[in-house]
Amino acid sequence: MARYQPNKRLSALLAESGWSAAELARAVNTLAGKQGLALRYDRTSVAHWLSGSRPRSPVPDLVAAAFSNRTGRPVTAGETGLEKPTAAPFTRIEPGDADAVLRLMALLRADVDPAHRAGLAATAYHQAAVPQPVWRPASFMVPAARGSGRITEQAEVRTLEEMSVLFAGLADRHGGIHARSALALYLADDVGRVLSRQAPPAVRRQLSSGTAQLVHVLAVMTADAGYASLSQHYFHAALSLAHDAGDRRVYSITLRAMSVQALRLGFPRQGLRLAEAAMDTAGPDAEPATQAFLLNQRALARAHHRQDRAARDDLDAAQAQHALATGPPGPFTMYAPAGLHYQAARTLLVLGRTHEAIDGWEMSLRERTPDQRRTSALTLAVLADTELGIGHLEAACRHWSTFLDLYPHLHSVRARQALVALRRGLRVHHRQPEAAAILERARATLVASSARPLRTRPANP
């Protein structure tokens, strides 16, 4: 039997980071939890790695991400000495890739096949370089498809726009898991056929832009389904399509969504880089709605870096731009007031202005429509958690109660994580009648939802 060789690369990274084995294990467990993985590594696990054993995917990527956060420089899975010599099934699609559409179609077909999807999901999110492509003149023409047959017309563009609104609405009503596979299949089949046809240059640019929006929506739904790495692949594909179309607006909005994901998963440096790139890409001439949308995210990213004054300036600028915004409603055309208040409240909380944050979330809830169940539920969850943190148990329980009313309608990993956090936060108050009642409702809700499991991921891979 071959003996393991000591992992000198991992040992060197531990020395560089100043971490103990136990501290590395805790950092990996924390990052895994943010991606929906329940890992329970300890110093003994790290000792095994140092002696030469290699954990299964996606742990090497998580270890690399932990060291990247700690050292402030990019660390790859290969540098940890933990990566097994097997190729990833897909590499990221980057702006300018000549075969971007073909590779996207291959990714989509693998996604809609449950057997292949398991392999796609067995990778972890990691900090990739922020794409900074060269932007061509506005007159740039997307290369014509090589297919033959009838010519794609403007009606196909309108269909893509309608489908973006439809699937974004479904995700907000029911959560990202609901209809996610249907969108992937629609893109792989219907949209794939449309993109393969001949089209006038102007129509082809619009088709690329419309497809980018649909892939962006799929990326958001995929993230809400708990597949962070697969979501990252789709975001990069959306960037490539938007770049091909010369559409800075969709490109910058996608960078903004990637910044949201990075912050949520515990990568503040990456979140700030992406938020800044989004603002740079949009430029000063972007529509007010887009400016407000991007500024609000950069404010949050700056707040996470203790750039308090800059964050506050961005909040004020976002409010001013939002007041000037006009345009039709839609996920890529208008920034709803509910979203503006929600995001500003997140920034205010990081800045330590807790009561202002609570006011912002309450304003956001008042702006939500009854069918916006997912965003309402997540707003209620963060509002309840914040109220509980300042000792307002009664208010927290009131918000948790409304959250539990909405939860049975949702198919969302983020909502499930909020429900788990609810039980954890209220457990210390279980002797209080209002808390006990909410805990019992939460327990019953979890039991009922176990009949429709969200997804299965291995513990300690």
C-alpha positions in Angstrom: 0.0 0.0 0.0 1.4 3.4 -1.0 2.1 5.7 1.9 0.9 9.3 2.0 3.5 12.0 1.5 3.5 15.0 3.9 1.6 18.0 2.5 4.3 20.7 2.5 2.2 23.1 0.6 -0.6 23.1 3.2 2.0 23.4 6.0 3.5 26.5 4.3 0.1 28.1 3.9 -0.6 27.5 7.6 2.6 29.2 8.5 1.9 32.1 6.2 -1.6 32.6 7.6 -0.6 32.2 11.2 -3.4 29.8 11.7 -3.5 26.7 13.9 -5.0 23.5 12.5 -8.1 24.1 14.6 -8.5 27.6 13.3 -8.3 26.4 9.7 -10.9 23.8 10.3 -13.3 26.3 11.8 -12.8 28.7 8.9 -13.5 25.9 6.4 -16.6 24.9 8.4 -17.9 28.5 8.4 -17.5 29.0 4.6 -19.1 25.6 4.0 -22.1 26.5 6.1 -22.6 29.7 4.0 -22.8 27.4 0.9 -25.3 25.0 2.5 -22.8 22.3 3.5 -22.7 20.9 7.0 -19.0 20.2 7.7 -17.6 19.4 11.1 -13.8 19.3 10.6 -11.5 19.8 13.5 -7.7 19.9 14.1 -7.5 16.1 13.7 -8.9 16.4 10.2 -6.3 19.0 9.3 -3.6 16.8 10.8 -4.7 14.1 8.4 -4.4 16.5 5.5 -1.0 17.6 6.6 0.1 13.9 6.6 -1.0 13.6 3.0 -4.7 12.5 2.9 -6.9 14.4 0.5 -10.6 15.3 1.2 -13.2 15.0 -1.5 -14.4 17.9 -3.6 -15.4 20.7 -2.8 -13.3 20.8 0.3 -10.0 21.8 -1.4 -11.7 24.8 -2.9 -13.1 25.7 0.5 -9.6 25.5 2.1 -8.2 27.7 -0.7 -11.0 30.2 -0.2 -10.3 30.3 3.6 -6.6 31.0 3.0 -7.5 33.6 0.4 -9.6 35.5 2.9 -6.9 35.1 5.6 -3.9 36.1 3.5 -5.5 38.7 1.3 -4.2 37.1 -1.9 -5.7 34.6 -4.2 -5.0 31.0 -3.2 -5.9 28.2 -5.6 -7.0 24.6 -4.6 -3.8 23.4 -6.3 -1.6 25.5 -3.9 -3.1 23.7 -0.9 -1.8 20.3 -2.0 -5.3 18.9 -1.4 -6.6 18.8 -5.0 -6.8 15.5 -6.6 -5.6 15.3 -10.2 -9.0 15.3 -11.9 -10.2 17.9 -14.3 -13.3 19.9 -13.5 -16.2 19.1 -15.7 -16.6 22.7 -16.9 -14.4 25.8 -16.9 -15.9 29.2 -16.6 -17.2 31.0 -19.7 -15.4 34.3 -20.0 -16.3 37.4 -22.1 -14.8 37.1 -25.5 -14.9 33.3 -25.6 -15.6 32.3 -29.2 -17.6 29.2 -28.2 -19.4 30.7 -25.3 -22.9 29.8 -26.6 -21.9 26.2 -27.3 -20.4 25.8 -23.9 -23.4 27.3 -22.2 -25.6 24.8 -24.0 -23.4 22.0 -22.8 -23.6 23.3 -19.2 -27.4 23.6 -19.4 -27.9 20.1 -20.7 -25.7 18.7 -17.9 -27.8 20.7 -15.4 -31.1 19.4 -16.6 -29.8 15.8 -16.3 -30.0 14.9 -12.5 -27.0 12.5 -12.8 -24.7 15.1 -14.3 -26.1 17.9 -12.0 -24.6 16.1 -9.0 -21.2 16.5 -10.4 -21.8 20.2 -11.2 -22.9 20.7 -7.6 -19.9 19.0 -6.1 -17.7 22.0 -6.4 -17.4 25.1 -4.2 -17.6 28.8 -4.9 -14.3 30.4 -5.2 -12.9 33.9 -5.8 -12.3 34.3 -9.5 -10.6 37.3 -11.1 -13.1 40.0 -11.9 -13.7 40.0 -15.7 -12.5 43.2 -17.3 -13.1 42.8 -21.0 -12.4 45.4 -23.7 -15.6 47.0 -24.7 -16.1 47.4 -28.5 -18.0 50.4 -30.0 -21.7 50.5 -29.8 -21.9 49.5 -33.5 -20.2 46.2 -32.8 -22.1 43.4 -34.4 -22.4 40.0 -32.8 -21.1 37.3 -35.2 -23.9 35.7 -37.1 -25.0 32.1 -36.3 -24.0 29.4 -38.7 -27.4 27.8 -38.8 -29.7 27.8 -41.7 -33.4 28.0 -42.0 -35.8 30.8 -41.1 -34.5 34.1 -39.9 -35.1 35.1 -36.3 -37.2 38.2 -35.9 -38.0 40.8 -33.4 -40.8 38.7 -31.9 -38.3 36.3 -30.5 -36.6 39.1 -28.7 -39.9 40.1 -27.0 -40.5 36.5 -26.0 -37.1 36.5 -24.2 -38.0 39.7 -22.4 -41.3 38.3 -21.3 -39.7 35.0 -20.1 -37.2 36.9 -18.0 -40.1 38.7 -16.2 -42.0 35.5 -15.9 -39.2 33.4 -14.3 -38.0 36.3 -12.1 -41.6 36.6 -10.8 -41.9 32.9 -10.2 -38.6 32.9 -8.2 -39.9 35.8 -6.0 -43.3 34.1 -5.4 -42.0 30.5 -4.8 -38.2 30.6 -4.3 -35.4 29.7 -6.6 -35.8 25.9 -6.6 -39.3 26.2 -8.1 -39.1 26.1 -11.9 -35.3 26.4 -11.9 -35.0 23.2 -14.0 -37.7 24.4 -16.3 -35.8 27.6 -17.0 -32.6 25.6 -17.7 -34.5 23.3 -20.0 -36.1 26.3 -21.8 -32.7 27.9 -22.3 -31.1 24.6 -23.5 -33.9 23.8 -26.0 -36.0 26.8 -27.1 -33.4 29.5 -26.7 -30.6 27.3 -28.1 -32.6 26.8 -31.3 -33.2 30.6 -31.6 -29.6 31.4 -31.2 -28.6 28.9 -33.8 -30.6 30.7 -36.5 -29.6 33.6 -38.8 -30.6 37.0 -37.6 -30.1 40.6 -38.6 -27.2 42.1 -36.6 -29.4 44.4 -34.5 -31.7 41.5 -33.7 -28.7 39.3 -32.8 -27.4 41.8 -30.4 -30.8 42.0 -28.7 -31.0 38.2 -28.6 -27.7 38.0 -26.9 -28.8 40.6 -24.4 -32.1 38.9 -23.8 -30.4 35.5 -23.3 -28.0 37.1 -20.9 -30.9 38.4 -18.8 -32.5 34.9 -18.7 -29.2 33.3 -17.8 -28.7 35.9 -15.1 -32.2 35.0 -13.7 -31.2 31.3 -13.8 -28.0 32.1 -11.9 -30.0 33.9 -9.1 -32.4 31.0 -8.9 -29.5 28.5 -8.8 -27.9 30.4 -5.9 -31.2 30.3 -4.0 -31.3 26.6 -4.7 -28.0 26.3 -2.8 -25.7 25.6 -5.8 -23.2 28.4 -5.3 -20.5 27.2 -7.7 -23.0 26.3 -10.5 -24.6 29.8 -10.0 -21.1 31.3 -10.5 -20.8 29.5 -13.8 -24.1 30.9 -15.0 -23.2 34.5 -13.9 -20.0 34.3 -16.0 -22.0 33.0 -18.9 -24.4 36.0 -18.6 -21.4 38.3 -18.6 -20.1 36.8 -21.8 -23.5 37.1 -23.5 -23.9 40.7 -22.3 -20.5 41.5 -23.5 -21.2 40.0 -27.0 -24.3 42.2 -27.1 -22.3 45.3 -26.1 -24.8 45.7 -23.2 -23.0 47.4 -20.4 -26.3 47.7 -18.4 -26.9 44.0 -18.1 -23.2 43.3 -17.7 -22.9 45.7 -14.7 -26.2 44.4 -13.2 -24.7 40.9 -13.3 -21.5 42.0 -11.7 -23.6 43.6 -9.0 -25.4 40.2 -8.4 -22.1 38.5 -8.2 -21.0 41.0 -5.5 -24.2 40.2 -3.6 -23.3 36.5 -3.7 -19.7 37.1 -2.7 -20.7 39.1 0.4 -23.3 36.5 1.4 -20.8 33.7 1.1 -18.2 35.5 3.3 -15.9 37.0 0.7 -15.9 40.8 1.4 -12.9 41.6 -0.7 -14.4 39.9 -3.7 -17.7 41.6 -3.0 -16.1 45.1 -3.1 -14.1 44.3 -6.2 -17.2 43.2 -8.1 -19.3 46.2 -6.8 -16.6 48.6 -8.0 -16.3 46.9 -11.3 -20.0 47.1 -11.8 -19.9 50.9 -11.2 -16.9 51.3 -13.6 -18.6 49.2 -16.3 -21.9 51.2 -16.1 -20.1 54.5 -16.3 -21.5 57.9 -15.3 -24.0 58.0 -18.1 -26.0 54.9 -17.0 -29.7 55.4 -16.4 -30.7 56.6 -12.9 -32.3 53.3 -12.0 -29.2 51.4 -12.8 -27.0 53.9 -10.9 -29.2 53.6 -7.8 -29.1 49.8 -8.0 -25.3 49.7 -8.3 -24.6 52.4 -5.8 -26.7 50.7 -3.1 -24.6 47.5 -3.5 -21.3 49.3 -3.4 -22.4 51.1 -0.3 -22.9 47.7 1.4 -19.5 46.4 0.2 -17.8 49.5 1.4 -19.5 49.2 4.8 -18.1 45.7 5.1 -14.6 47.3 4.7 -15.3 49.9 7.3 -15.4 52.7 4.7 -18.2 54.3 6.6 -18.1 57.7 5.0 -17.9 56.4 1.5 -20.7 53.9 2.2 -23.0 56.7 3.5 -22.2 58.8 0.4 -23.2 55.9 -1.8 -26.4 55.5 0.1 -27.2 59.2 -0.4 -26.3 59.1 -4.1 -28.5 56.0 -4.6 -31.5 57.7 -3.1 -30.9 60.8 -5.3 -30.6 58.6 -8.5 -33.7 56.6 -7.5 -35.7 59.8 -7.3 -34.8 60.5 -10.9 -35.5 57.0 -12.2 -38.2 56.4 -14.9 -38.9 53.4 -17.0 -41.1 50.3 -17.3 -41.2 47.9 -14.4 -39.0 44.8 -14.7 -36.0 43.0 -13.2 -33.6 44.8 -15.5 -35.3 48.1 -16.1 -36.5 49.5 -12.8 -35.3 49.4 -9.2 -38.3 48.9 -7.0 -38.5 51.0 -3.8 -38.8 47.8 -1.7 -35.4 46.7 -2.9 -33.9 50.1 -2.4 -35.0 50.2 1.2 -34.0 46.6 1.9 -30.5 47.0 0.6 -30.0 50.4 2.3 -31.1 48.8 5.6 -28.5 46.1 5.2 -25.8 48.8 4.9 -27.1 50.7 7.8 -27.0 47.6 10.0 -23.3 47.0 9.1 -22.6 50.7 9.9 -24.1 50.2 13.4 -27.3 52.2 12.8 -29.6 49.4 13.9 -32.8 51.4 14.5 -32.5 53.0 11.1 -32.0 49.6 9.5 -35.2 48.3 11.2 -37.1 51.3 9.9 -35.7 50.6 6.4 -36.8 47.0 6.5 -40.3 47.9 7.7 -40.6 50.4 4.8 -39.4 47.6 2.4 -42.2 45.3 3.7 -44.8 48.0 3.2 -43.8 48.3 -0.4 -43.9 44.6 -1.1 -46.9 43.1 -2.9 -48.6 40.0 -1.5 -47.2 37.7 -4.2 -43.6 38.7 -3.4 -43.3 35.9 -0.8 -39.7 35.0 -1.0 -38.3 38.6 -0.7 -40.9 39.4 2.0 -40.0 36.2 4.0 -36.3 37.0 3.8 -36.9 40.6 4.9 -39.0 39.4 7.8 -36.2 37.0 8.8 -33.5 39.6 8.9 -35.8 42.1 10.6 -36.8 39.5 13.3 -33.2 38.5 13.9 -32.2 42.2 14.3 -35.0 42.9 16.7 -34.0 39.9 18.7 -30.4 41.1 18.8 -31.5 44.3 20.6 -33.8 42.5 23.0 -37.1 43.1 21.3 -38.4 39.6 21.8 -42.1 40.4 21.2 -41.4 42.3 17.9 -39.1 39.5 16.8 -41.7 36.8 17.4 -44.3 38.9 15.6 -42.1 39.0 12.5 -41.2 35.3 12.8 -44.9 34.5 12.9 -45.5 36.2 9.6 -42.4 34.5 8.2 -43.8 31.1 9.1 -47.1 32.0 7.4 -45.1 32.5 4.1 -42.6 29.6 4.5 -44.8 26.7 3.3 -45.2 28.5 -0.1 -41.4 28.7 -0.7 -38.8 26.4 -2.2 -35.7 28.2 -1.2 -32.5 27.2 0.5 -32.1 30.7 1.9 -35.5 30.6 3.4 -34.7 27.2 4.9 -31.5 28.6 6.4 -33.5 31.4 7.9 -35.9 28.9 9.5 -32.9 27.1 11.0 -31.5 30.4 12.3 -35.0 31.2 13.8 -34.9 28.1 16.0 -31.3 28.6 17.0 -31.9 32.3 18.0 -35.1 31.7 19.9 -34.0 28.6 21.7 -32.4 30.6 24.6 -35.9 32.2 25.1 -37.9 29.0 25.1 -39.3 29.7 28.5 -41.1 32.8 27.3 -44.6 31.9 26.0 -44.4 33.9 22.8 -41.0 32.3 21.9 -42.2 28.8 22.9 -45.2 29.2 20.5 -43.0 30.3 17.6 -40.5 27.5 18.3 -43.3 24.9 18.2 -44.6 26.3 14.9 -41.1 26.3 13.5 -40.6 22.6 14.6 -43.9 21.6 12.9 -43.0 23.6 9.8 -39.6 21.8 9.5 -41.3 18.4 10.0 -43.9 19.2 7.3 -41.2 20.5 4.9 -39.1 17.4 5.3 -41.6 15.7 3.0 -40.2 17.9 0.2 -36.5 17.9 0.8 -34.7 20.8 -0.9 -31.6 18.9 -1.9 -29.1 16.4 -0.6 -25.5 17.4 0.1 -23.0 15.1 1.9 -21.6 16.1 5.2 -17.8 16.0 5.6 -17.0 15.1 2.0 
